[in-house]
Amino acid sequence: MASTEVLPPPSGPGWEAAAEAEVLAVTALLNCLIREVARPDGPGTYLLPATGQVLRVGGTRFPTAPALRTPDGWCPLPLADLVALTAAELRASTGVGNDVLPAEILQSRDVTAALLAARRTAVLPADPYLRSEQALVAGHRYHPAPKARGGSGPEAWLRYSPEARTSFPLTLLGVPAEDLVEEGDAGALDRLGGPAGDGLVLLPAHPWQVELLGGLRDGRLRHLGVTAATAVPTASIRTVYLPEADLFCKFSLDVRITNDVRRLWLHDLRHLQTVVALVDAAFDDFPEHLPRPAVLRDRGYRSAELGGDGGEALAVIVRDGLREHVRPGLTALQAAGISEGFPGDPLDGLDEDGALVWWERYLEHVVPPVLHAYLRHGVVLECHLQNVLVAVDERGLPAQALFRDHEGVKLVAERHPRLGSPVLGGVRAWERLVYCLLTNNLCEIAGAVTARRPRLGDELWARARAVFAAAAKEYGDPPELRDLLAAAHIPAKANLLLRWLDADGAAMRWVPVPNPLRLFTP
């Protein structure tokens, strides 16, 4: 298999960024192959069962340096060859072809190279919170194309990308009253600009989305300039934080990022206020002896009707800021940023005892609220790494958990039988919760701790198991927790297979991975 890739000459910052991006892209694809497709075939080797090929992989937490077994020995595989090998395996195993995903994987690598090059000259934010939001250069570690940006070049997306440490003003539009779509409390948006005048209502818009929609110069909306306040993109790219206003705004963005086009869909927006009320109520009876979490509420949304779209294309969700929720003296950090690492990461420099204390505090603040919301109220928080913030004290220890993103919340059907799209049957709801909390969140945070302190792996999970066992006792030994503590495997999302089969962005397909909690069953 001969590669046709051409990298820049092997010197200088451009080559270094391209080489690092290649490594990150290879790791992401290997993560998916190992988790979803391959079978262990010996120490560090894996069989691709449909084609019979055997891979050798190096690395520990993040696999790297793949090589293919050939009659002449092990042949190193650059990304292009690994992509071709993956495509052949998936065609053979599924009977389905896909010419889009291989291109997405290579584009994701190229996007990463551009982001790495931009970071070399970008100014590091003084605010540790913003540093944590902008740390995800690798993106979703278990997605084959985590940084694909819809096929467009850096001129379209670089100035809006959190990884490039950017900031920008929002576009201000004036919406005629008859075209206005609004639900809940979106009044904070009115403070982002002067009076719209002429009976118009102010609508902030993401400038990239305005460009994707052709500039919106020929319709009924009026361009009113840009915000004076600066918007800083967060890890999700379509959600921005305005530090001066202490406000988050989540926008529709008609770009496929990982598994979905990131539009705010009407079926989610219509249920947003119901979900907000249920999440609010989920912690009204939270046990007083446990650390109380905070929730960044999605207060409401505002949009403009465009050609019968119901307001999807220009929808903006108004989300609570940090200052009204983070307790005095604490600093909020995004959990995914802690997992990836950034300047000021509280995991850096901890000795073994300190790392165990940090992990225990993280568990105490994150796990009980998620289980309480599910077990008492049938609410499934989307508590994956990007949607959890942890506020740390002056020593860097977790002292508060904050949850965000009501759009991703699901409800247990048996507890909420009269609701529509956010509802999942009990088994599916529990699988989603276990994936978000255990597979996506705790496993990755534990991996970051273990990467720094390798001897702690078993002890981390012994202490995690104790927290889950305490929750089981707190809630009367529910069967979900009893089964989880005894299960050999937990669900992981099959992102490679979902993208290969071009599944709907909200589709779930699980593959089993070893349950780290079970290692400590008596």
C-alpha positions in Angstrom: 0.0 0.0 0.0 1.9 3.1 -1.1 0.9 6.4 0.4 0.2 9.4 -1.9 0.5 11.9 1.0 2.9 14.8 0.5 4.0 16.6 3.7 5.8 19.9 3.8 9.6 19.6 3.8 10.9 18.1 7.1 11.8 21.4 8.8 10.2 24.5 10.2 7.0 25.1 12.2 4.7 24.0 9.3 6.3 20.6 9.1 6.2 20.2 12.9 2.5 21.1 13.0 1.7 18.7 10.1 3.7 15.9 11.8 2.0 16.4 15.1 -1.4 16.5 13.4 -0.6 13.2 11.6 0.1 11.5 15.0 -3.1 12.9 16.5 -5.2 11.7 13.5 -3.6 8.2 13.6 -4.3 7.9 17.3 -8.0 8.9 16.9 -8.5 6.3 14.1 -6.7 3.6 16.0 -8.8 4.3 19.1 -11.9 3.7 17.0 -10.5 0.6 15.3 -9.4 -1.0 18.5 -12.6 -0.3 20.3 -15.1 -1.0 17.6 -13.6 -3.4 15.0 -10.4 -5.2 15.9 -9.8 -8.2 18.1 -6.8 -8.7 20.3 -4.3 -11.0 18.6 -1.4 -10.9 21.1 0.5 -8.2 23.0 0.1 -5.0 21.1 -1.4 -6.7 18.0 -4.9 -6.7 16.7 -6.7 -8.7 14.0 -9.1 -7.0 11.6 -11.5 -10.0 11.2 -13.2 -9.2 7.9 -10.0 -8.8 5.9 -7.6 -10.9 8.1 -5.0 -8.2 8.4 -3.0 -7.8 11.6 -1.9 -4.5 13.1 0.8 -3.9 15.6 0.3 -0.7 17.7 2.5 1.1 20.1 1.7 3.6 22.9 -0.2 3.3 26.2 -3.0 5.7 26.8 -3.0 6.9 23.2 -2.1 4.3 20.6 0.3 5.2 17.9 2.9 3.9 15.4 0.7 1.3 13.6 2.4 -1.3 11.5 0.9 -3.9 9.2 2.0 -7.5 9.3 3.3 -8.6 5.8 5.3 -11.6 4.5 8.4 -9.4 4.7 7.8 -8.2 8.3 6.0 -5.2 9.9 5.3 -2.3 7.5 4.7 1.1 9.1 1.4 2.7 8.2 1.1 6.5 7.7 -2.4 7.9 8.1 -3.4 7.6 4.4 -2.6 3.9 4.4 -4.3 3.3 7.7 -7.4 5.0 6.3 -7.3 2.8 3.3 -6.9 -0.3 5.5 -9.9 0.8 7.7 -12.1 1.4 4.6 -11.3 -2.0 3.2 -12.2 -3.6 6.6 -15.4 -1.7 6.9 -16.5 -2.4 3.4 -15.9 -6.1 3.9 -17.6 -6.3 7.3 -20.7 -4.1 6.6 -21.2 -4.6 2.9 -21.5 -0.8 2.6 -19.1 1.6 0.9 -18.4 5.2 2.0 -16.2 7.7 0.1 -17.0 10.6 2.4 -15.5 9.4 5.7 -12.0 8.8 4.4 -11.9 12.4 3.1 -13.2 13.6 6.4 -10.5 11.9 8.3 -7.8 13.4 6.1 -9.4 16.8 6.3 -9.6 16.5 10.1 -5.8 15.9 10.1 -5.3 19.0 7.9 -7.6 21.1 10.2 -5.6 20.0 13.2 -2.3 21.0 11.5 -3.7 24.5 10.8 -4.9 24.8 14.4 -1.5 23.8 15.8 0.2 26.3 13.5 -2.1 29.0 14.7 -1.5 28.2 18.4 2.2 28.9 18.0 1.6 32.6 17.7 -1.7 32.9 19.5 -1.8 34.7 22.9 -2.5 32.4 25.8 -5.6 33.6 27.7 -5.0 34.8 31.2 -8.2 33.2 32.4 -7.6 29.5 33.3 -11.3 28.7 32.4 -10.8 29.9 28.8 -7.5 28.0 28.6 -9.4 24.8 29.5 -12.1 25.4 26.9 -9.5 26.0 24.2 -7.3 22.9 25.0 -9.0 20.3 22.8 -6.7 20.3 19.8 -7.1 16.6 19.5 -10.9 16.8 19.8 -13.0 13.7 20.5 -10.4 11.0 21.2 -12.7 8.2 20.0 -14.0 9.8 16.8 -12.3 9.1 13.4 -12.6 12.7 12.2 -12.8 14.8 15.3 -11.7 18.1 13.7 -13.4 17.9 10.3 -15.0 21.3 9.4 -17.4 20.5 6.6 -14.7 20.3 3.9 -14.0 24.0 3.9 -10.6 25.6 4.2 -9.0 27.6 7.1 -10.3 30.9 5.7 -13.8 29.7 6.6 -13.3 28.5 10.2 -9.9 29.4 11.7 -11.0 32.7 13.1 -13.9 31.1 14.9 -12.0 28.1 16.3 -11.4 27.8 20.1 -8.3 25.7 19.5 -6.7 28.8 17.8 -7.4 30.9 20.9 -9.6 33.3 19.0 -12.3 35.7 19.9 -14.6 37.8 17.8 -17.7 40.0 17.9 -21.2 38.5 17.1 -23.2 39.7 14.2 -26.3 41.8 15.2 -29.5 41.4 13.2 -32.8 43.2 13.5 -35.8 40.9 13.2 -39.3 42.2 12.3 -41.9 41.1 15.0 -43.8 38.9 12.5 -40.6 36.9 11.8 -39.5 36.6 15.5 -39.4 33.1 17.1 -38.8 33.1 20.9 -39.5 30.9 23.9 -38.4 31.3 27.5 -36.3 34.1 28.8 -34.0 35.5 26.0 -34.0 39.0 27.3 -30.3 39.0 28.0 -29.7 39.2 24.3 -31.1 42.7 24.2 -28.2 43.9 26.3 -25.7 42.9 23.6 -26.5 45.9 21.4 -28.3 49.2 21.3 -32.0 49.5 20.5 -32.8 47.8 17.2 -35.4 50.5 16.3 -38.2 50.4 13.8 -40.1 47.8 15.7 -37.2 45.3 15.3 -36.0 42.8 17.8 -32.3 42.3 18.4 -30.9 38.9 17.3 -27.2 38.1 17.8 -25.9 35.6 15.3 -22.8 33.6 14.9 -20.8 35.3 12.0 -19.8 31.9 10.5 -23.5 30.8 10.3 -24.4 34.1 8.7 -21.7 33.4 6.1 -22.9 29.9 5.6 -26.4 31.3 5.0 -25.1 33.5 2.2 -24.8 36.7 4.2 -28.6 37.3 4.7 -28.5 40.5 2.7 -31.5 40.0 0.5 -34.2 39.1 3.1 -36.3 40.9 5.7 -33.6 40.9 8.4 -31.6 44.1 8.9 -27.8 44.1 9.6 -27.1 46.2 12.7 -23.4 45.8 13.0 -21.6 43.7 15.6 -21.5 43.4 19.4 -19.1 45.6 21.4 -18.6 42.6 23.7 -16.2 40.0 22.6 -17.3 36.3 22.2 -14.9 33.6 23.0 -15.6 30.2 21.4 -15.8 27.3 23.8 -14.9 23.7 23.1 -18.1 23.0 21.2 -17.2 25.8 18.7 -20.8 26.8 18.2 -21.2 27.9 21.9 -19.5 31.1 22.8 -18.8 32.8 26.2 -19.1 36.6 26.5 -17.0 37.3 29.7 -18.1 41.0 30.0 -21.8 40.0 29.9 -21.1 36.7 31.8 -23.3 34.9 29.3 -23.1 31.9 27.1 -24.8 31.8 23.6 -25.3 28.5 21.8 -26.0 28.9 18.0 -27.1 26.8 15.1 -24.1 26.1 12.9 -24.7 24.3 9.6 -21.4 22.4 9.6 -21.0 18.7 10.3 -18.8 18.4 13.4 -18.2 14.8 14.5 -21.5 12.9 14.0 -24.0 15.7 13.3 -24.7 18.9 11.5 -24.7 21.3 14.5 -28.1 23.0 13.9 -30.4 23.6 16.8 -33.3 21.4 15.7 -36.9 22.3 16.4 -37.7 19.0 18.0 -35.2 19.8 20.7 -36.0 23.5 21.0 -39.7 22.9 21.5 -39.0 20.8 24.6 -36.3 23.0 25.9 -38.3 24.7 28.6 -39.9 21.5 29.8 -36.4 20.0 30.1 -35.1 23.1 31.9 -37.9 22.8 34.5 -37.3 19.1 35.1 -33.5 19.6 35.5 -34.2 22.4 38.0 -36.5 20.1 39.9 -34.0 17.2 39.9 -31.9 18.8 42.6 -34.6 20.2 44.8 -34.4 17.1 47.0 -30.7 16.4 46.6 -29.3 14.9 49.8 -28.0 17.6 52.1 -24.9 15.6 53.2 -23.6 15.5 49.6 -21.8 18.3 47.7 -24.5 20.3 45.8 -23.9 20.9 42.1 -24.8 23.9 40.0 -26.6 23.9 36.6 -25.9 26.5 33.9 -29.6 26.9 32.8 -30.6 27.3 29.2 -33.0 30.1 29.9 -34.6 30.3 26.5 -34.0 30.9 22.8 -34.6 33.5 20.1 -34.5 33.2 16.4 -36.0 34.4 13.1 -38.1 32.5 10.7 -36.3 31.9 7.4 -38.2 30.4 4.6 -40.4 28.1 6.7 -37.5 26.7 8.8 -39.3 27.4 12.0 -36.4 29.4 13.3 -33.7 26.6 13.3 -31.1 28.3 11.1 -30.7 31.4 13.3 -31.6 30.0 16.7 -29.5 31.1 19.7 -29.9 29.6 23.1 -29.3 31.9 26.1 -27.4 30.1 28.8 -26.5 31.3 32.3 -23.0 32.6 32.9 -20.4 31.5 35.4 -20.3 34.2 38.0 -23.8 33.6 39.4 -23.1 29.9 39.9 -19.4 29.4 40.8 -18.9 29.7 44.5 -16.6 32.5 45.7 -12.9 31.7 45.6 -13.3 28.9 43.1 -12.2 28.7 39.5 -14.3 26.9 36.9 -12.5 24.5 34.5 -13.8 22.4 31.7 -13.4 18.6 32.4 -12.4 17.8 28.9 -9.6 20.4 29.1 -8.3 18.8 32.3 -8.3 15.5 30.5 -6.3 16.8 27.6 -4.0 19.1 29.6 -3.4 22.9 29.4 -1.2 25.5 31.1 -2.5 25.5 34.7 -4.1 22.0 34.6 -4.7 21.1 38.3 -3.4 17.6 37.7 0.1 18.8 36.9 2.6 18.5 39.7 0.5 16.3 42.0 2.2 13.5 43.9 0.5 10.2 44.3 -1.3 11.2 47.5 -2.4 14.5 46.0 -3.6 12.8 42.8 -5.8 10.4 44.9 -7.3 13.2 46.9 -8.0 15.1 43.6 -9.7 12.1 42.1 -11.8 11.4 45.2 -13.0 15.1 45.2 -13.8 14.9 41.5 -15.9 11.7 42.1 -17.7 13.1 45.1 -18.8 16.2 43.1 -19.6 14.7 39.7 -21.0 11.2 40.3 -23.7 11.6 43.0 -25.7 14.4 41.2 -25.8 12.4 38.0 -27.1 9.3 39.7 -29.6 11.3 41.8 -31.1 13.0 38.7 -31.6 9.6 37.1 -32.7 7.5 40.0 -35.0 10.0 41.6 -36.3 12.0 38.7 -35.7 10.0 35.5 -33.4 12.8 34.1 -30.4 11.7 32.1 -27.8 14.5 32.2 -25.5 14.6 29.2 -22.5 14.5 31.6 -19.7 13.8 29.1 -16.4 15.7 29.4 -17.4 18.8 27.4 -20.6 19.3 29.4 -19.1 19.1 32.9 -17.2 22.0 34.5 -15.4 21.5 37.8 -14.6 24.5 40.0 -11.4 24.1 41.9 -10.1 25.8 45.0 -6.8 27.6 45.5 -5.1 24.3 45.8 -6.6 23.0 42.5 -8.9 20.5 44.2 -12.4 20.0 42.9 -14.9 21.9 45.1 -18.0 22.2 42.9 -19.5 20.5 39.8 -21.4 22.4 37.2 -23.5 20.8 34.5 -24.5 22.4 31.2 -26.4 21.8 27.9 -30.1 21.0 28.3 -30.4 20.2 24.6 -28.5 17.0 25.3 -30.6 15.9 28.3 -32.8 12.9 27.9 -35.7 11.7 30.0 -36.6 8.2 31.0 -39.8 7.2 29.1 -41.3 5.3 32.0 -41.0 8.3 34.3 -42.2 10.9 31.7 -44.7 9.1 29.5 -46.4 12.2 28.0 -43.3 13.8 26.6 -41.9 13.5 23.1 -38.4 13.6 21.5 -36.1 13.8 24.6 -37.5 10.6 25.9 -35.7 7.2 25.9 -36.8 3.8 27.2 -35.3 2.8 30.5 -32.6 0.5 29.1 -31.5 3.0 26.4 -31.5 5.8 28.9 -29.3 4.0 31.4 -26.9 3.0 28.6 -26.6 6.6 27.6 -26.0 7.7 31.2 -23.3 5.0 31.8 -21.6 6.0 28.5 -21.6 9.7 29.3 -20.6 9.4 32.9 -18.3 6.4 33.1 -16.9 5.7 29.6 -16.6 9.2 28.3 -16.0 11.1 31.5 -14.5 9.1 34.3 -12.4 6.8 32.2 -10.7 9.7 30.4 -10.1 11.7 33.7 -8.7 8.5 35.2 -6.5 8.1 32.1 -5.1 11.6 32.6 -4.3 10.9 36.2 -2.7 7.5 35.4 -0.6 9.0 32.6 1.0 11.2 35.3 1.0 8.6 38.1 1.0 5.1 36.5 0.9 3.1 39.7 -2.5 4.5 40.7 -4.6 2.8 38.1 -6.2 0.1 40.3 -6.6 2.4 43.3 -8.4 5.0 41.3 -11.1 2.5 40.3 -11.3 1.0 43.8 -12.2 4.5 45.0 -14.6 5.0 42.1 -16.3 1.8 42.9 -16.8 2.9 46.5 -18.6 6.1 45.4 -21.0 4.1 43.2 -21.5 1.5 46.0 -22.3 4.4 48.4 -24.9 5.7 45.9 -26.4 2.2 45.7 -26.9 2.2 49.4 -28.2 5.8 49.4 -31.0 4.9 46.9 -32.0 1.4 48.2 -29.8 -0.8 46.0 -31.4 -0.1 42.7 -31.0 -2.8 40.1 -29.2 -0.5 37.6 -26.3 0.1 40.0 -26.2 -3.4 41.2 -25.9 -4.7 37.7 -23.4 -2.0 36.8 -21.0 -3.0 39.6 -21.2 -6.6 38.5 -21.1 -6.1 34.7 -18.1 -7.3 32.7 -18.6 -4.5 30.1 -20.0 -1.0 29.8 -21.2 0.7 26.6 -19.0 2.8 24.4 -20.3 4.8 21.4 -19.3 3.3 18.0 -18.5 6.6 16.3 -16.5 5.0 13.4 -19.3 2.6 12.5 -21.9 5.3 12.9 -20.1 7.6 10.5 -19.3 4.8 8.0 -23.0 3.9 7.9 -23.9 7.6 7.6 -26.3 7.2 10.6 -28.4 10.1 11.9 -26.4 12.4 14.1 -28.5 11.5 17.1 -28.2 7.7 16.5 -26.7 5.5 19.2 -24.7 2.3 18.5 -22.9 0.7 21.3 -19.9 -1.6 21.5 -18.8 -3.2 24.8 -15.6 -2.2 26.6 -14.3 -3.6 29.9 -16.0 -2.2 33.0 -13.2 -0.8 35.3 -15.6 -0.9 38.2 -15.9 -4.6 38.1 -12.2 -5.2 38.8 -13.0 -4.7 42.4 -15.9 -7.0 42.9 -15.3 -9.0 46.1 
